[in-house]
Each structure stands twice: as structure tokens, then as C-alpha cells.
Amino acid sequence: MKKDEPPLDFPDTLEGFEYAFNEKGQLRHIKTGEPFVFNYREDLHRWNQKRYEALGEEGYGVIVLNPNENYIEVEKPKIHVQSSSDSSDEPAEKRERKDKVSKETKKRRDFYEKYRNPQREKEMMQLYIRENGSPEEHAIYVWDHFIAQSAAENVFFVAHSYGGLAFVELMIQREADVKSKVTAVALTDSVHNVWHQEAGKTIREWMRENCCNWVSSSEPLDTSVESMLPDCPRVSAGTDRHELTSWKSFPSIFKFFTEASEAKTSSLKPALTRRSHRIKHEEL
């Protein structure tokens, strides 16, 4: 530590630095509303750098799943079949003439295929990625090889659209492990269905207490939205555009995560006090 340099003792939360993300996803000072200032202390570059690194740490490690990439396309190998009429004792002139005719025929056929289907110039085949041949397989693979092996004590999921279905399948396959490690799940316009996926009673109960689905709706953000399924609370994402539901609901999602984390620390269930409505259900 340099002379007159303050101790390298920094807060361990974003709020401790007096910063927060606004509704546009921009990092701003809580009191002044100004963007982050790197040179917080003049002529103390090392201290400013350490402060910057400490703020960037926010206590989160992020894993981005890619459940839609399940295969790669490669060109089909060409199989050459030798004509049965070909004979070593056939005159060279005759063989050359036959080869020429064959090449011309292939050329005309290829031209016709290209004219008939210009988008398909090559025969392609799909090679599925091992143990990741579907979104559901991918979610389980990432859980087994990365999330389950991590030292993280509080795991949070943001699952958009089909990702919600993949998460429910993960719960069905790894119920005990997921319950022991996952603190809360934010679904955004999820297409999961607990009945079609045959999620058991204990999974449905866990989802009601630990999940929330921000769905596409023209209602203001966090407005309660009725649901026919007894799975988890549904609230408006503040937009009726499916592809924007995650981005528009991020402020509420992180509040939801914070509440769930605090409740877990105090050994209480998430109260979801920001929402005036909880799903009423009957076990069938």
C-alpha cells in the first residue's frame, strides 16, 4: 500500500457502494443519479482500480445457457458408386465416352436441382451434440457438470419462454438437488405446463413458493395476472411483446431475488409482499 493510500477495504454489496441499476438497466449512484466514476480519489489509480474491481464483483457468478443449439449441420459425404458395367477389358475409347456422358448428365442434373431449389446447393446432415441434443438435455448437462459442482450457496434462475419448460424438466429429473441449491426462479413468459410435464405435487408446491412468472401483458409491471394452472404466481412483465419480457421485468426480478435471499438467510419463506395476489388452488 502506498503512502497516504486508504485501506483496500470495500463493501461487498452493490448497495454498499451506493449504486443501483435503474429501470433502463443503467448503473447509477443512488443519491446523485450520476454514472459510475472511476477516479473516485484523485492521484490514487491503484486504489481506484481495486475499488472498481470490488464493485464489479456484486456477489454473482453468471452462467448463460444455450439450450437452442443442439446440433451442427455438416455436408453429407459423397458416396461414389462404381458402375457394374465397368470392365478392365473395355476399350479405353469407350470408357472415356461413357465417362463424358456421365459427367454431362450429372452437370445437367445439378443445374436442374439448383434451379429447382436454389437454397439447397449442398446435401446437409445434422450431427447432434452429445448429451445436449435437446433444450431439456442441455439444462440437465449444465446442472450436472457446472452448477451442481459449484460452491454457490444461492442459485437463481432466469428462464425465458421454452427455458421455463426446460427448468421444470430439470426439477423433475433432479428434484432434491435443485431444491437444496436453488433459492428462487424468475420465469419470463414461460411456456411450461406442470400437467403436461407431469410435475409431481412436491414440485408444484415448491414452485408456488419459490417461482414467479412475468408474462407478456399490457398491464403495468407486477400487476397480478390470473392463471388456470396451480404452479406459481403470474404477474405482468409490463410489455405485451414476448421477446421483451425478460428485459422489462429485470428490476422486479432482482428485487424478487433479493427478497428470496434475505428470507433464506433469516430462515423464512419468501413472502412476496410486493404482490397483492397469490394463486389460489385446489389439489386435484
Protein Blocks (a to p, Z undefined) as FASTA:
>chain_A
ZZhiacfddcfbfklnopacdfkopacdfklopacdfklpghilklmmmmmmmmmnnopa
cddddfklmbdcddddddddddfkbcfkbcfklmmmmmmmmmmmmmmmmmmmmmmmmmlm
bccdddddehilbfklmmmmmmmmmmmmpmbfbdcdddehjlmmmmmmmmmmmmmmmmmm
mmbdcdehiabdfklnopafklmmmmmmmgccddddfbdehiacddfbffbccddehiab
fklmmmmmmmmmmmmmmmmmmmmmnopaceklmbcbdcddddZZ
